[in-house]
C-alpha cells in the first residue's frame, strides 16, 4: 500500500443489520455512532468496534440490490476500506496494479459526504478508498 493509507474498516454485507449486530455483540463489539442510510449507494449501515478491526455492517435499502450479489453468493466480508489523502491518486495507484473501478467516486453519507470509490483487483479483492478531509475523521 502506498504511504499514508490508513486502514478504517471491513465491509460486511447482510440481510439484517440487527441480527448481525447481535452476533458481533456476543464477540465484544458495540455500535460506534448512529445508523446511516445512503440512497446514492442504496445501502444502510452502521459501524461496530470491539476486540478486532472496525466492522461496517451494511444492508440494502428497500428496493435496492447493491449488496444482493454478495449476499446471494454467501459472501459477508467483502471489502477493506482505507483513508487516503487523495482519492484520484489512490485510484490511479490501484489501476496501475490492474484494479478496475467498481463504484465511481461518490459522496458517502457514512463519511460526512467525503468522496469514496471502490476498486477490485484481479484476485477479486475489493477496496473502498475514502478521501480524508480536515472536516471528518470517523
C-alpha positions in Angstrom: 0.0 0.0 0.0 1.3 3.5 -0.7 2.4 5.6 2.3 -0.3 7.4 4.1 -3.1 4.9 3.5 -4.8 4.1 6.8 -7.0 1.1 7.4 -10.5 2.0 8.5 -12.9 -1.0 8.4 -14.0 -4.3 7.0 -17.2 -4.1 5.0 -19.8 -6.8 5.9 -22.9 -7.4 3.8 -26.0 -8.7 5.5 -29.7 -9.1 5.0 -30.3 -7.9 8.6 -28.1 -5.4 10.4 -30.0 -6.1 13.7 -29.3 -9.9 13.5 -25.6 -9.5 12.7 -25.1 -6.7 15.3 -26.4 -9.1 18.0 -23.8 -11.7 16.8 -21.0 -9.2 17.0 -22.1 -8.1 20.4 -21.6 -11.7 21.6 -18.0 -11.2 20.4 -17.5 -8.0 22.4 -18.3 -5.4 19.7 -20.6 -2.4 20.2 -22.1 0.1 17.8 -20.0 3.2 17.0 -22.2 6.2 16.1 -25.7 6.1 14.6 -27.2 4.0 11.8 -27.0 5.7 8.5 -28.8 5.5 5.2 -27.1 6.3 1.9 -29.7 6.5 -1.0 -26.9 7.1 -3.6 -25.3 3.8 -2.8 -28.6 2.0 -1.9 -27.5 0.9 1.5 -28.0 1.4 5.2 -25.4 0.6 7.8 -23.5 1.1 11.0 -20.0 0.8 12.3 -19.0 -1.6 15.1 -15.9 -1.5 17.2 -14.5 -4.2 19.5 -11.6 -6.5 20.1 -10.8 -6.7 16.4 -10.9 -4.4 13.4 -13.8 -1.9 13.0 -16.7 -3.5 11.0 -19.2 -1.8 8.8 -22.5 -3.7 8.7 -24.4 -3.0 5.5 -27.9 -4.0 4.2 -29.8 -3.0 1.1 -32.2 -0.1 1.4 -35.8 -1.2 0.4 -35.8 -1.8 -3.4 -32.0 -1.7 -3.7 -29.9 -4.7 -4.9 -26.5 -3.2 -4.2 -25.4 -6.0 -1.9 -27.6 -8.8 -3.4 -24.8 -10.4 -5.5 -22.6 -10.7 -2.3 -25.4 -12.0 -0.2 -26.6 -14.5 -2.8 -23.0 -15.8 -3.1 -22.8 -16.2 0.7 -20.0 -13.6 0.9 -20.3 -11.5 4.0 -16.9 -9.8 4.4 -16.4 -8.2 1.0 -14.2 -5.2 1.2 -11.4 -3.5 3.1 -11.6 0.3 3.5 -8.7 2.8 3.7 -8.5 6.5 4.4 -6.4 8.1 1.6 -5.2 11.7 1.3 -6.0 12.0 -2.5 -8.7 9.8 -4.0 -7.7 10.4 -7.6 -4.1 9.4 -6.8 -5.3 6.3 -4.9 -7.5 5.2 -7.8 -4.5 5.7 -10.2 -2.3 3.6 -7.9 -5.0 0.9 -7.9 -5.4 1.0 -11.7 -1.6 0.7 -12.1 -1.9 -2.6 -10.1 -4.6 -3.7 -12.7 -7.6 -2.9 -10.4 -10.9 -1.9 -12.1 -13.4 0.7 -10.8 -16.4 -1.0 -9.3 -18.1 2.1 -7.9 -17.2 5.5 -9.3 -16.4 8.3 -6.9 -19.5 9.4 -4.9 -20.0 11.3 -1.7 -20.8 8.9 1.2 -23.2 9.6 4.0 -21.2 7.5 6.4 -18.2 9.8 6.0 -19.9 13.2 6.1 -20.1 13.2 2.3 -16.4 12.7 1.8 -15.8 11.0 -1.6 -15.3 7.3 -1.8 -14.6 4.9 -4.7 -14.4 1.1 -4.9 -11.8 -0.8 -6.9 -11.4 -4.5 -7.5 -8.1 -6.2 -8.1 -7.5 -9.2 -10.3 -7.6 -11.6 -7.3 -11.2 -10.3 -6.5 -10.0 -8.2 -3.5 -12.2 -5.1 -3.3 -11.0 -1.9 -1.6 -13.0 1.1 -0.6 -10.9 4.2 -0.8 -12.2 7.1 1.4 -10.8 10.6 0.8 -9.6 12.1 4.0 -10.5 15.7 4.6 -10.0 18.0 7.5 -13.7 18.0 8.3 -14.0 14.3 9.2 -12.0 11.5 10.7 -14.6 8.9 11.6 
